[in-house]
Amino acid sequence: MRVRFNYRYFLFFFLLLTTEILIALFIHDTIIRPYIGDLLVVILIYCFVKSFFSVPPAKAAVAVFIFALLVEVLQYFKLAELLGLQHSKAATIILGSSFTGKICLRMQPAPV
């Protein structure tokens, strides 16, 4: 794994980050924010990794998938509440506040 900056992936990362921020600030529904937002953040993390590291796509996808599953499990155990951060809007946005097993199935990488 080499460290190498990739402008294209960084542009995608930046566009997805902007989209995620707009979703977090302005959309308060039961579909886009919890489901589409979670899906987009997985793609965002993949683009971030590929922006700085020259790693095969399949390895990056699997690593991001495992990380996303870990975050979902931590949401299941209500990490924000365990840390006493349930009243912090920023913490609940970053850590998440709800677990849905269906999201884990949607995030799995496609077979390579």
N, CA, C and O of each residue as an XYZ file, in Angstrom:
448
protein
N       0.857     -1.176      0.000
C       0.000      0.000      0.000
C       0.901      1.236      0.000
O       1.676      1.462      0.930
N       0.782      2.003     -1.034
C       1.557      3.238     -1.157
C       0.679      4.425     -0.812
O      -0.529      4.415     -1.047
N       1.307      5.450     -0.250
C       0.602      6.704     -0.011
C       0.751      7.536     -1.279
O       1.860      7.835     -1.722
N      -0.387      7.900     -1.849
C      -0.394      8.660     -3.100
C      -1.702      9.427     -3.166
O      -2.771      8.860     -2.937
N      -1.622     10.709     -3.477
C      -2.834     11.532     -3.540
C      -3.509     11.362     -4.893
O      -2.866     11.465     -5.937
N      -4.814     11.101     -4.862
C      -5.591     10.935     -6.077
C      -6.656     12.035     -6.112
O      -7.588     12.034     -5.308
N      -6.507     12.963     -7.043
C      -7.414     14.112     -7.123
C      -8.861     13.700     -7.415
O      -9.795     14.274     -6.855
N      -9.044     12.729     -8.273
C     -10.396     12.314     -8.663
C     -11.176     11.773     -7.457
O     -12.312     12.182     -7.219
N     -10.569     10.859     -6.703
C     -11.247     10.326     -5.527
C     -11.462     11.405     -4.468
O     -12.471     11.405     -3.763
N     -10.487     12.335     -4.363
C     -10.660     13.404     -3.388
C     -11.809     14.320     -3.792
O     -12.537     14.801     -2.924
N     -11.991     14.573     -5.077
C     -13.123     15.374     -5.550
C     -14.438     14.679     -5.209
O     -15.374     15.316     -4.727
N     -14.510     13.366     -5.462
C     -15.713     12.610     -5.105
C     -15.949     12.662     -3.592
O     -17.082     12.830     -3.140
N     -14.870     12.516     -2.816
C     -14.976     12.601     -1.362
C     -15.554     13.952     -0.954
O     -16.478     14.011     -0.142
N     -15.026     15.020     -1.501
C     -15.476     16.362     -1.145
C     -16.946     16.577     -1.521
O     -17.705     17.157     -0.745
N     -17.346     16.112     -2.706
C     -18.749     16.247     -3.127
C     -19.677     15.447     -2.215
O     -20.751     15.925     -1.849
N     -19.270     14.241     -1.851
C     -20.087     13.432     -0.952
C     -20.132     14.025      0.447
O     -21.171     13.971      1.105
N     -19.016     14.592      0.914
C     -18.998     15.236      2.223
C     -19.962     16.417      2.245
O     -20.705     16.602      3.210
N     -19.949     17.209      1.189
C     -20.873     18.336      1.086
C     -22.318     17.849      1.093
O     -23.169     18.438      1.759
N     -22.598     16.782      0.358
C     -23.935     16.202      0.316
C     -24.355     15.714      1.694
O     -25.485     15.954      2.121
N     -23.448     15.026      2.398
C     -23.750     14.521      3.739
C     -24.038     15.655      4.719
O     -24.949     15.556      5.541
N     -23.266     16.724      4.630
C     -23.495     17.872      5.515
C     -24.857     18.484      5.233
O     -25.587     18.825      6.164
N     -25.208     18.628      3.964
C     -26.522     19.185      3.601
C     -27.654     18.277      4.086
O     -28.673     18.761      4.580
N     -27.476     16.974      3.946
C     -28.488     16.029      4.443
C     -28.635     16.171      5.955
O     -29.750     16.216      6.474
N     -27.500     16.242      6.663
C     -27.544     16.345      8.127
C     -28.215     17.639      8.590
O     -28.922     17.651      9.599
N     -27.995     18.711      7.860
C     -28.532     20.005      8.277
C     -29.988     20.226      7.884
O     -30.746     20.847      8.629
N     -30.384     19.721      6.715
C     -31.673     20.133      6.172
C     -32.699     19.029      5.968
O     -33.869     19.332      5.731
N     -32.315     17.782      6.050
C     -33.282     16.710      5.793
C     -33.521     15.937      7.088
O     -32.595     15.399      7.694
N     -34.771     15.900      7.486
C     -35.144     15.229      8.739
C     -36.325     14.296      8.477
O     -37.416     14.482      9.016
N     -36.084     13.299      7.645
C     -37.154     12.372      7.290
C     -36.807     10.968      7.781
O     -35.869     10.787      8.558
N     -37.561      9.988      7.325
C     -37.330      8.615      7.773
C     -36.708      7.729      6.698
O     -36.533      6.530      6.918
N     -36.372      8.296      5.544
C     -35.776      7.485      4.475
C     -34.406      8.022      4.063
O     -33.406      7.312      4.168
N     -34.354      9.259      3.598
C     -33.105      9.783      3.049
C     -32.016      9.870      4.106
O     -30.916      9.357      3.903
N     -32.304     10.505      5.214
C     -31.258     10.702      6.225
C     -30.746      9.385      6.817
O     -29.533      9.178      6.849
N     -31.614      8.492      7.285
C     -31.068      7.283      7.914
C     -30.536      6.236      6.930
O     -29.557      5.555      7.234
N     -31.156      6.098      5.773
C     -30.746      5.037      4.861
C     -29.784      5.529      3.783
O     -28.676      5.010      3.650
N     -30.203      6.519      3.025
C     -29.362      7.041      1.956
C     -28.110      7.693      2.545
O     -27.015      7.547      2.002
N     -28.276      8.411      3.658
C     -27.131      9.033      4.317
C     -26.094      8.010      4.746
O     -24.897      8.228      4.559
N     -26.535      6.892      5.320
C     -25.603      5.833      5.734
C     -24.910      5.206      4.534
O     -23.713      4.924      4.578
N     -25.656      4.991      3.475
C     -25.066      4.421      2.271
C     -24.026      5.369      1.677
O     -22.941      4.941      1.284
N     -24.359      6.648      1.616
C     -23.427      7.632      1.057
C     -22.169      7.771      1.905
O     -21.086      7.997      1.366
N     -22.296      7.639      3.215
C     -21.110      7.785      4.060
C     -20.146      6.621      3.852
O     -18.937      6.798      4.003
N     -20.643      5.452      3.512
C     -19.759      4.328      3.203
C     -18.982      4.615      1.927
O     -17.782      4.351      1.855
N     -19.656      5.151      0.927
C     -18.977      5.523     -0.322
C     -17.991      6.656     -0.053
O     -16.893      6.669     -0.609
N     -18.378      7.606      0.799
C     -17.510      8.722      1.171
C     -16.216      8.207      1.799
O     -15.132      8.671      1.447
N     -16.320      7.258      2.719
C     -15.128      6.714      3.377
C     -14.253      5.980      2.365
O     -13.028      6.091      2.406
N     -14.871      5.237      1.466
C     -14.112      4.553      0.408
C     -13.335      5.568     -0.425
O     -12.149      5.376     -0.694
N     -13.998      6.641     -0.831
C     -13.327      7.673     -1.636
C     -12.209      8.343     -0.846
O     -11.169      8.680     -1.411
N     -12.414      8.540      0.462
C     -11.368      9.123      1.296
C     -10.139      8.213      1.328
O      -9.014      8.686      1.169
N     -10.347      6.923      1.530
C      -9.235      5.968      1.563
C      -8.504      5.968      0.225
O      -7.275      6.025      0.187
N      -9.255      5.906     -0.871
C      -8.646      5.873     -2.195
C      -7.999      7.205     -2.568
O      -7.165      7.249     -3.471
N      -8.373      8.301     -1.882
C      -7.753      9.599     -2.140
C      -6.288      9.619     -1.718
O      -5.477     10.326     -2.316
N      -5.952      8.851     -0.695
C      -4.613      8.926     -0.123
C      -3.799      7.637     -0.208
O      -2.580      7.667     -0.033
N      -4.445      6.523     -0.472
C      -3.724      5.253     -0.489
C      -3.970      4.511     -1.796
O      -5.100      4.405     -2.272
N      -2.884      4.003     -2.360
C      -2.971      3.191     -3.562
C      -3.164      1.739     -3.125
O      -2.202      0.992     -2.944
N      -4.406      1.371     -2.964
C      -4.769      0.041     -2.492
C      -5.765     -0.537     -3.500
O      -6.588      0.203     -4.040
N      -5.705     -1.841     -3.761
C      -6.661     -2.425     -4.707
C      -8.109     -2.147     -4.295
O      -8.426     -2.157     -3.105
N      -8.974     -1.903     -5.254
C     -10.373     -1.573     -4.945
C     -11.069     -2.598     -4.051
O     -11.819     -2.222     -3.150
N     -10.832     -3.873     -4.286
C     -11.506     -4.905     -3.486
C     -11.067     -4.842     -2.020
O     -11.892     -4.977     -1.117
N      -9.786     -4.639     -1.790
C      -9.297     -4.548     -0.406
C      -9.855     -3.310      0.286
O     -10.240     -3.366      1.454
N      -9.898     -2.199     -0.434
C     -10.450     -0.971      0.144
C     -11.932     -1.158      0.462
O     -12.405     -0.734      1.516
N     -12.662     -1.794     -0.456
C     -14.100     -1.998     -0.252
C     -14.362     -2.889      0.957
O     -15.256     -2.602      1.752
N     -13.601     -3.954      1.101
C     -13.791     -4.859      2.235
C     -13.438     -4.156      3.541
O     -14.156     -4.298      4.530
N     -12.340     -3.398      3.558
C     -11.941     -2.683      4.773
C     -13.002     -1.662      5.181
O     -13.329     -1.547      6.362
N     -13.538     -0.926      4.216
C     -14.579      0.065      4.512
C     -15.852     -0.636      4.983
O     -16.527     -0.151      5.891
N     -16.180     -1.761      4.378
C     -17.358     -2.524      4.781
C     -17.236     -2.993      6.228
O     -18.185     -2.879      7.003
N     -16.072     -3.518      6.589
C     -15.856     -3.972      7.971
C     -15.966     -2.792      8.933
O     -16.571     -2.915      9.998
N     -15.388     -1.657      8.566
C     -15.489     -0.463      9.396
C     -16.953     -0.043      9.560
O     -17.381      0.290     10.665
N     -17.723     -0.059      8.462
C     -19.136      0.321      8.514
C     -19.928     -0.636      9.404
O     -20.809     -0.209     10.151
N     -19.615     -1.919      9.323
C     -20.287     -2.894     10.196
C     -19.961     -2.618     11.663
O     -20.832     -2.716     12.527
N     -18.716     -2.276     11.936
C     -18.319     -1.950     13.303
C     -19.112     -0.754     13.822
O     -19.583     -0.763     14.959
N     -19.255      0.265     12.994
C     -20.029      1.448     13.386
C     -21.479      1.060     13.661
O     -22.065      1.519     14.641
N     -22.060      0.223     12.810
C     -23.445     -0.213     13.018
C     -23.587     -1.000     14.321
O     -24.567     -0.819     15.045
N     -22.625     -1.870     14.630
C     -22.672     -2.627     15.883
C     -22.578     -1.670     17.069
O     -23.289     -1.841     18.059
N     -21.712     -0.671     16.977
C     -21.601      0.317     18.049
C     -22.896      1.110     18.203
O     -23.251      1.503     19.314
N     -23.599      1.345     17.105
C     -24.906      2.005     17.181
C     -25.913      1.089     17.878
O     -26.749      1.555     18.653
N     -25.832     -0.200     17.603
C     -26.723     -1.155     18.255
C     -26.560     -1.101     19.774
O     -27.539     -1.178     20.516
N     -25.319     -0.969     20.223
C     -25.042     -0.901     21.662
C     -25.147      0.518     22.217
O     -24.807      0.766     23.374
N     -25.628      1.460     21.372
C     -25.870      2.855     21.781
C     -24.620      3.498     22.375
O     -24.607      3.954     23.518
N     -23.564      3.516     21.548
C     -22.283      4.064     21.986
C     -22.399      5.511     22.458
O     -21.783      5.884     23.456
N     -23.172      6.321     21.762
C     -23.313      7.729     22.161
C     -23.846      7.833     23.595
O     -23.371      8.655     24.378
N     -24.824      7.005     23.931
C     -25.363      7.018     25.294
C     -24.347      6.489     26.301
O     -24.217      7.037     27.396
N     -23.629      5.431     25.939
C     -22.621      4.878     26.845
C     -21.535      5.894     27.168
O     -20.987      5.901     28.271
N     -21.229      6.753     26.197
C     -20.211      7.785     26.400
C     -20.795      9.058     27.006
O     -20.065     10.012     27.276
N     -22.115      9.074     27.222
C     -22.769     10.251     27.787
C     -22.919     11.387     26.789
O     -23.004     12.551     27.181
N     -22.953     11.060     25.503
C     -23.012     12.082     24.459
C     -24.361     12.134     23.749
O     -24.470     12.736     22.681
N     -25.392     11.511     24.326
C     -26.687     11.431     23.655
C     -27.335     12.794     23.434
O     -28.206     12.919     22.572
N     -26.937     13.814     24.184
C     -27.530     15.141     24.022
C     -26.712     16.038     23.088
O     -27.106     17.170     22.807
N     -25.586     15.535     22.615
C     -24.743     16.288     21.693
C     -25.153     15.967     20.262
O     -25.002     14.835     19.803
N     -25.670     16.966     19.564
C     -26.127     16.750     18.192
C     -24.967     16.307     17.298
O     -25.125     15.407     16.474
N     -23.806     16.938     17.462
C     -22.641     16.573     16.649
C     -22.236     15.121     16.895
O     -21.943     14.391     15.948
N     -22.217     14.703     18.151
C     -21.826     13.324     18.481
C     -22.809     12.314     17.911
O     -22.402     11.276     17.390
N     -24.099     12.612     18.007
C     -25.077     11.649     17.484
C     -25.070     11.610     15.959
O     -25.405     10.583     15.369
N     -24.695     12.707     15.316
C     -24.569     12.686     13.855
C     -23.357     11.859     13.453
O     -23.442     11.043     12.535
N     -22.234     12.060     14.125
C     -21.000     11.353     13.777
C     -21.066      9.877     14.163
O     -20.725      9.008     13.360
N     -21.502      9.594     15.385
C     -21.544      8.211     15.866
C     -22.792      7.467     15.412
O     -22.806      6.237     15.357
N     -23.823      8.205     15.093
C     -25.089      7.590     14.749
C     -25.895      7.323     16.001
O     -25.353      7.238     17.103
N     -27.177      7.195     15.819
C     -28.028      6.990     16.992
C     -29.029      5.869     16.812
O     -29.779      5.559     17.738
N     -29.058      5.258     15.645
C     -30.016      4.174     15.455
C     -29.391      3.046     14.647
O     -28.628      3.280     13.710
N     -29.721      1.841     15.023
C     -29.214      0.649     14.356
C     -30.325      0.030     13.527
O     -31.455     -0.112     13.994
N     -30.002     -0.334     12.310
C     -30.913     -1.084     11.466
C     -30.099     -2.159     10.759
O     -29.198     -1.845      9.981
N     -30.402     -3.393     11.016
C     -29.682     -4.494     10.391
C     -29.776     -4.493      8.883
O     -28.868     -4.980      8.209
N     -30.862     -3.954      8.336
C     -31.033     -3.907      6.886
C     -29.936     -3.083      6.222
O     -29.538     -3.365      5.092
N     -29.446     -2.057      6.932
C     -28.391     -1.216      6.379
C     -27.132     -2.039      6.145
O     -26.429     -1.827      5.157
N     -26.842     -2.964      7.032
C     -25.652     -3.807      6.890
C     -25.702     -4.603      5.594
O     -24.674     -4.776      4.939
N     -26.865     -5.084      5.219
C     -26.997     -5.835      3.968
C     -26.805     -4.952      2.753
O     -26.238     -5.391      1.753
N     -27.269     -3.710      2.824
C     -27.130     -2.788      1.688
C     -25.683     -2.331      1.489
O     -25.295     -1.976      0.376
N     -24.895     -2.337      2.544
C     -23.543     -1.810      2.463
C     -22.519     -2.834      1.981
O     -21.377     -2.467      1.702
N     -22.892     -4.093      1.878
C     -21.898     -5.092      1.540
C     -21.347     -4.863      0.130
O     -22.090     -4.511     -0.786
N     -20.028     -5.068     -0.032
C     -19.423     -4.837     -1.334
C     -19.877     -5.892     -2.339
O     -20.183     -7.031     -1.989
N     -19.908     -5.468     -3.593
C     -20.267     -6.395     -4.662
C     -19.134     -7.415     -4.869
O     -17.970     -7.098     -4.626
N     -19.462     -8.611     -5.308
C     -18.405     -9.610     -5.549
C     -17.452     -9.110     -6.632
O     -17.866     -8.479     -7.604
N     -16.191     -9.400     -6.444
C     -15.187     -8.905     -7.380
C     -14.756    -10.004     -8.312
O     -13.910     -9.782     -9.179
